[in-house]
Amino acid sequence: MKPYRDLSTPQRAWDFVVIGAGVIGVSIARELKRRHGGHVLVIEKEDSAGRHASGRNSGVLHTGVYYTAGSLKARLCVEGNRRMREYCLTNRIPMVDKGKVIVTRHEGELPALRELHKRSQANGVRVSLIDEQALHEIEPCAKTVGQALFVQDTAVINPQKVMEAMVAEAAREGVEFRYGCAWGGARRDGVVETSQGQIAYGHLVNCAGLFADRVAHAYGVGRQYRILPFRGQFYLLRPQSKVRVNGNIYPVPDLRNPFLGVHFTRRPEGEVTVGPSALPLLGREQYRGLRGANMSDSAAMVRYLARLFGRNLDHFRSIAWKEAVKMSRLGFYREAVGLADGLELRDLLPGKEPGIRAQLVNTGTAELLSDFVIEHGPQSTHVLNAVSPAFTSSLPFADYVVSAMKLDH
Ligand SMILES: Cc1cc2nc3c(=O)[nH]c(=O)nc-3n(C[C@H](O)[C@H](O)[C@H](O)COP(=O)(O)OP(=O)(O)OC[C@H]3O[C@@H](n4cnc5c(N)ncnc54)[C@H](O)[C@@H]3O)c2cc1C
C-alpha cells in the first residue's frame, strides 16, 4: 500500500489511525506497521495502554478447549496460545505453566465434559480425560465426580506485563501513541474528530472495546449490534487457606453461554484469584456501584436486558439469576466451593480490580454472539466482539484482521 498523504487536511495525515490501546489495537497497529510501513497512530482516551479489559482480565492463556471446531475463535486461540507463550518466553515475561483441570460438580456435567474432550481433540489441543487419582496428583485440592479433563498448555501471565512489552515494541518499530486522546465522532471521509483536534487518516481501525459499537455506528457499520457490558468480579484466596492451587481449577461451563464460570487461577506473582463473575451492567465502565453509568446508555441497556430476559435465548434468565447471586460473597463462595476441598467463606478476600467484558448482542434476534466479529466500512475496519479469549488470540487475531482489511488506495 502507498502511504496516504493529504497535506490540506487539518493535521498531519496518518496512513492508519487505530482507536484504542488495548491488546487488540496495539497488536493490530504493530502488524500494520510491519506489513505496510507508513505512519501508524494509536489514539487512546486513557493516559496509558491496557486500562480496561486488556489489563484487568484473568491472564489465562487459553488453549481452544471450549470452541466449536472451525470457528474463528478455535483457530485463533490455538495459534494464539502457542504464539503468546513464545512471546512471553522471548520477552522474559513470567508465566505459570502448570496447565489446568476442568472438574465436574455432579454426574450431570459428565456429558459436557466429554463434549469438551471431543472439541479439544477436533481443535488439536493437548488434553486428557483423567480419573480422580490422577487429578489429585496434578491439583491435590480439586474435587470431581468420576472424571476430569487435564489441559496441558494452559498458562497464566500478568496481562499488564504483556501490554507493557507490546507497547514498547510497537513504539520501537515506529507506531506512535497519543494518550488522553478520545475519538469524538466521524466527520467527512478520512477525518476523525478527537479530544485533541481533527486527525486525517487513510484507514481507520476501530478497536474501542466497550465503545466499539458506538464508533462503528457512526460509520454506518454494525447497526444490528450493540455491546452489553458484563462485570467480572474477582476475590483473592487468603494465603492461609487450606486450598492449594498449582495452576488452574475450572468448572465445566454451561456451553450455552459465553462465560466460563468462577475458577481458581494461580498468578505469576504468587497469589490465587477466584473468579470472575459476569454481572450484566447498566454502564459500560461501571467498575464500582453506579459510577460509570450514564442515563441514556443505561436506558438502552435496560431495554436490551429486558428483551434478553423476555426471550430467554441462550438461557439468559438463568445466567442473569446465577450471576446476581454472585454479587454477595456467600453466593460467590457457593459457586467456588464445589471445585476445591477445604474452601472456607473467610478465604475469599477482596483485592483484585474487576474487569468488564464487551459482549456483543444482535439487537434483532436478541442473541449473545460467541465468535469474534469484524466488519468493514469504506476506509474503516471495526473489531466488534473481541471477547475472551481475545487476549490469548491477539497475535494471530491481528494477522487475520490486517489480511482482511479492505484498503482503498
Ligand atoms: C473479567 C475478564 C476476564 C477475562 N479473562 C481472559 C483470559 O483469561 N484470557 C483471555 O484470553 N481473555 C480474557 N478476557 C478477554 C480479554 O481481556 C479481552 O478479550 C481483550 O482484552 C479485549 O481487548 P480489546 O483491545 O478489544 O479491548 P480493551 O482492552 O477494552 O481496549 C479498548 C481500548 O479502547 C479505548 N477506547 C474506548 N473508547 C475510546 C475512544 N472513544 N477513544 C479512544 N480510545 C477509546 C479504551 O480506553 C481501551 O483502552 C477477559 C476479559 C474480562 C473482562
The ligand as an SDF file (V2000), in Angstrom:
LIG
                    3D

 53 58  0  0  0  0  0  0  0  0999 V2000
  -13.0020  -10.2800   33.6690 C   0  0  0  0  0  0  0  0  0  0  0  0
  -12.3600  -10.6790   32.3810 C   0  0  0  0  0  0  0  0  0  0  0  0
  -11.5820  -11.8330   32.3110 C   0  0  0  0  0  0  0  0  0  0  0  0
  -11.0000  -12.2210   31.1040 C   0  0  0  0  0  0  0  0  0  0  0  0
  -10.1450  -13.2970   31.0710 N   0  0  0  0  0  0  0  0  0  0  0  0
   -9.4600  -13.5910   29.9300 C   0  0  0  0  0  0  0  0  0  0  0  0
   -8.4750  -14.6090   29.9130 C   0  0  0  0  0  0  0  0  0  0  0  0
   -8.1800  -15.2010   30.9460 O   0  0  0  0  0  0  0  0  0  0  0  0
   -7.8530  -14.8900   28.7420 N   0  0  0  0  0  0  0  0  0  0  0  0
   -8.1400  -14.2250   27.5830 C   0  0  0  0  0  0  0  0  0  0  0  0
   -7.5610  -14.5380   26.5370 O   0  0  0  0  0  0  0  0  0  0  0  0
   -9.0520  -13.2240   27.5700 N   0  0  0  0  0  0  0  0  0  0  0  0
   -9.7020  -12.8850   28.7250 C   0  0  0  0  0  0  0  0  0  0  0  0
  -10.5970  -11.8450   28.7450 N   0  0  0  0  0  0  0  0  0  0  0  0
  -10.8910  -11.1550   27.4870 C   0  0  0  0  0  0  0  0  0  0  0  0
   -9.8270  -10.1310   27.1240 C   0  0  0  0  0  0  0  0  0  0  0  0
   -9.4310   -9.3710   28.2220 O   0  0  0  0  0  0  0  0  0  0  0  0
  -10.3980   -9.2350   26.0270 C   0  0  0  0  0  0  0  0  0  0  0  0
  -10.9080  -10.0640   25.0110 O   0  0  0  0  0  0  0  0  0  0  0  0
   -9.3580   -8.2980   25.4210 C   0  0  0  0  0  0  0  0  0  0  0  0
   -8.6370   -7.6390   26.4170 O   0  0  0  0  0  0  0  0  0  0  0  0
  -10.0340   -7.3020   24.5050 C   0  0  0  0  0  0  0  0  0  0  0  0
   -9.0900   -6.3550   24.1050 O   0  0  0  0  0  0  0  0  0  0  0  0
   -9.5070   -5.0170   23.3730 P   0  0  0  0  0  0  0  0  0  0  0  0
   -8.2450   -4.3740   22.9570 O   0  0  0  0  0  0  0  0  0  0  0  0
  -10.5220   -5.3370   22.3410 O   0  0  0  0  0  0  0  0  0  0  0  0
  -10.3220   -4.1760   24.4690 O   0  0  0  0  0  0  0  0  0  0  0  0
   -9.8380   -3.1900   25.6280 P   0  0  0  0  0  0  0  0  0  0  0  0
   -8.7080   -3.7380   26.3890 O   0  0  0  0  0  0  0  0  0  0  0  0
  -11.0520   -2.8110   26.3870 O   0  0  0  0  0  0  0  0  0  0  0  0
   -9.3060   -1.9230   24.8430 O   0  0  0  0  0  0  0  0  0  0  0  0
  -10.1290   -0.9720   24.2330 C   0  0  0  0  0  0  0  0  0  0  0  0
   -9.4650    0.3750   24.4090 C   0  0  0  0  0  0  0  0  0  0  0  0
  -10.1900    1.3420   23.6700 O   0  0  0  0  0  0  0  0  0  0  0  0
  -10.1590    2.5470   24.3980 C   0  0  0  0  0  0  0  0  0  0  0  0
  -11.2590    3.4090   23.9400 N   0  0  0  0  0  0  0  0  0  0  0  0
  -12.5820    3.1950   24.0870 C   0  0  0  0  0  0  0  0  0  0  0  0
  -13.2860    4.2250   23.5800 N   0  0  0  0  0  0  0  0  0  0  0  0
  -12.3640    5.0980   23.0860 C   0  0  0  0  0  0  0  0  0  0  0  0
  -12.4800    6.3630   22.4460 C   0  0  0  0  0  0  0  0  0  0  0  0
  -13.6610    6.9580   22.2150 N   0  0  0  0  0  0  0  0  0  0  0  0
  -11.3340    6.9980   22.0800 N   0  0  0  0  0  0  0  0  0  0  0  0
  -10.1170    6.4360   22.3110 C   0  0  0  0  0  0  0  0  0  0  0  0
   -9.9620    5.2450   22.9290 N   0  0  0  0  0  0  0  0  0  0  0  0
  -11.0700    4.5820   23.3030 C   0  0  0  0  0  0  0  0  0  0  0  0
  -10.3200    2.0980   25.8390 C   0  0  0  0  0  0  0  0  0  0  0  0
   -9.9210    3.0730   26.7530 O   0  0  0  0  0  0  0  0  0  0  0  0
   -9.4570    0.8400   25.8580 C   0  0  0  0  0  0  0  0  0  0  0  0
   -8.1410    1.1030   26.2760 O   0  0  0  0  0  0  0  0  0  0  0  0
  -11.2110  -11.4470   29.9270 C   0  0  0  0  0  0  0  0  0  0  0  0
  -11.9760  -10.2770   30.0000 C   0  0  0  0  0  0  0  0  0  0  0  0
  -12.5220   -9.8770   31.2190 C   0  0  0  0  0  0  0  0  0  0  0  0
  -13.2820   -8.5890   31.2750 C   0  0  0  0  0  0  0  0  0  0  0  0
  1  2  1  0
  2  3  1  0
  2 52  2  0
  3  4  2  0
  4  5  1  0
  4 50  1  0
  5  6  2  0
  6  7  1  0
  6 13  1  0
  7  8  2  0
  7  9  1  0
  9 10  1  0
 10 11  2  0
 10 12  1  0
 12 13  2  0
 13 14  1  0
 14 15  1  0
 14 50  1  0
 15 16  1  0
 16 17  1  0
 16 18  1  0
 18 19  1  0
 18 20  1  0
 20 21  1  0
 20 22  1  0
 22 23  1  0
 23 24  1  0
 24 25  2  0
 24 26  1  0
 24 27  1  0
 27 28  1  0
 28 29  2  0
 28 30  1  0
 28 31  1  0
 31 32  1  0
 32 33  1  0
 33 34  1  0
 33 48  1  0
 34 35  1  0
 35 36  1  0
 35 46  1  0
 36 37  1  0
 36 45  1  0
 37 38  2  0
 38 39  1  0
 39 40  1  0
 39 45  2  0
 40 41  1  0
 40 42  2  0
 42 43  1  0
 43 44  2  0
 44 45  1  0
 46 47  1  0
 46 48  1  0
 48 49  1  0
 50 51  2  0
 51 52  1  0
 52 53  1  0
M  END
$$$$
